[in-house]
Amino acid sequence: MKPTRLLLALLAALFGLALVRGTLHALAIPLPASLDALWWGLLLGLLGAALIDALRLRRLPSPRLERLLPGNLALGRWHEVQLTAHHDFAEPVALQVFDHVPNGMAIEQLPLALELRPGEQTRCAYRLRPLQRGHFSFEQCEIGLPSPLGLWQARRYLPLPGETRVYPDFARLYGAQLMAVDDWLSQLGVRQRPRRGLGLEFHQLREFRDGDSLRQIDWKATARKRTPIAREYQDERDQQIVFLLDCGRRMRSQDGELSHFDHALNASLLLSYVALRQGDAVGLATFAGEHSRFLPPVKGPAQLKVLLNAVYDLRSTQQPADFAAAADVLLSRQRRRALVVLVTNLRDEDDQELLGAVQRLGRQHRVLIASLREEVLDSLRQEPVQDFDSALAYCGTVDYLNARASLHERLLAHNVPVLDARPSELGPQLVSRYLAWKKAGVL
């Protein structure tokens, strides 16, 4: 409980009067005795009123609060949290509310000013934006309750437990229709090359159309129908994709508001969504994290929710990446041939260990290395050299990029494809590579 500005202002006024009285007494200026009695009366009256007001404030019941919190939040997006106040006050009361938000979330519009009216419920809202993924718990809410005379304000903490989960920002695709998803992928830079009627897996028979190849004609069906009948094919389905996700220290680099690890998660989920829509099975394996996780490839739209629940609380660690151990674990768990997408950040020191692990994986699976390149490297390479420090930065950047390019060339020489992309472009490029391979039948 603390005094309000009103009480402090009244005390300051009485102190000012006392200072004037003391000054006049020091100057031997006579004052009526009634003024002294009046001052003491005002002081004692204010102290009595303050004491009675404090006792009445202590007896006031606290309002009851309810928090309407979404169970699932998207990383980096603003969300609204609603608070509802229930009370039994017979007079209007103006109070302040501050919700204790967990660390890792940005807030707006707090504290909130509420006016409670008799017989009414009061609703208010504020906005929060998660800055980290994971599971978050809300413990309590703080209110500032004024006294009946407005001389005191009590700070009370009301227990108000609540929980929510912060997922990667993948909500934009939920409930979307196929056309909307295709349009969105096109806006991201994903391009598919339409191929009419050709593919690897038989789909149906239909009438021959202009532009169809003669190789598509089904001669037996044509003889029966006495009209040209063509075979229509579709891309091969029922294939498997496994993401091998690096959770080590090399994924902790930050580009914008998201780390490389968050960019890698978003890109993996984007490709998972597209692959599941294509009829393929998607799984996940992690390494260099606190606890390695493995989800076997499963088909169907429900697998996306399983993936989200499996990765929403993943954190990158300070552990180094052990590619050999990750390859051994994946080979022991994934027996059927699959497309293994190794998502990491290749360094210039990665050579024999990485090559050996990828070659072992390549004997059984199709492997694609998706390597994230720091945005700052491209920026430093394009900045003009104006002094000695900028020259050192430019030379170091070029030397590092040349070493990375040399590593990529060595991997390509051993038939190991590498996708080198900036974090913001990784998702569209992964989808484009997947669709191109699927069209070509090399998965």
C-alpha angles and dihedrals in degrees: 000000000000135000118262127230090261093059092045091049092051091048090048090052092051090047089052091052090049090051091052091049091050093049093050091048090051090053091049092242109153118235128192113262089231090069091060091049090048092051093050090046091053092048094049091044092052092047091049093048090048091051094048091045091051091051091049090049092053090054094050112107118236118247118250116244132201124193122209103203125172111243092220126040130186118233113255096006127115116245132184122237117195126208123197121197123206119189146162099217117142092203131048112270128194114205140163124238127200119180115212102233119195120252114271096051131097118218138200133192096026131167097045124210113220131185111204115205124196113268094008137104116228123213128193137163142205134188131242134183121202114228096184136040123238143067117323130191127203113209112178148349127229124219133186107217118192123217121247092257093039095240097116139033123205122209110214130181115214119196107239110164120195139156136206139169126227114213131186112278097271099122093105090075098049113109093003120144121234094257092050091050092049090050091049092049089050090053089052091055100262112145127190123194107222114224116192117224098336126109144110104270125059113246112169148318120257141159118291113261135195109275096030118128120247088235088068094063114112101212096194092053090043090055092049095047095036088224130087111277121190131201116235120207133194135201113283114268136194094057125143131237124189122188113213101200123197110220095176134113096279089069094058095085113121125227111177114318094333131068123228087257092058091047089051091051093050092049092048092050091048092053090043090056093049093045093049089051088052091056097255128132120245130202139168139219127180133198138182090035134115091266123010113232130201129189115183116229112271131176128227138063092275089069090072091062090049090053092049092051090049098052106030092094098037115129131193115239139201092253120119119245114260103196094176094055091044091053092049093051093048093048090052093051104034110057101160119078111266143162104261112202109197106201112196144116109262116219129201090249093059107102130112098021093049093043092050093049093048093047090053090050091046093060089069106016142037106252130204121180113210108195123188118220120205115250090221091064092062091045094051092047092055098044116102118251108241106154143011095275093051089048090054091048091049094049093046091050094048092047091051093047091048090053090051091048090050090053091050091051092051090051092048090049087060091049094257109138117219127198108201110190142153113255095252091052099043097093098053092042092051091051092047092051092047093050092046092051091046091053091048093047095233098127 
